[in-house]
Amino acid sequence: VQLVESGGGLVQPGGSLRLSCAASGFTLSRYAMSWYRQVPGKERELVATIVSGLRVTNYADSVKDRFTISIDNAKNTVYLQMNSLKPEDTAVYYCYAHWGQGYWGQGTQVTVSA
């Protein structure tokens, strides 16, 4: 099982980024998938979760109406579309598969700064 994130980078406040998490070794649409983020010195924070088979999504209050989690079944990839980014969104973002003992990607850095 492998999760590979991409799409992070530096963006100005108000800008957008789309993070990708490509999965191999399992079919991610069959399980819940989440995005977390972490800043140095703080605990990892749950940002968004999708359960594709149930068409259910959940978001942290801090990102609701700005971020959208989705799945492309053909690409076995989960995305996080991030709009109206704020400096406080700066963090390393990780995808997580709720399968087996749980699997993490390696993380991708998002920096929101002028």
Secondary structure, 3 states (H helix, E strand, C coil): CEEEEECCEEECCCCCEEEEEEEECCCHHHCEEEEEEECCCCCCEEEEEEEHHHCEEEECCCCCCCEEEEEECCCCEEEEEECCCCHHHCEEEEEEECCCCCEECCCEEEEECC
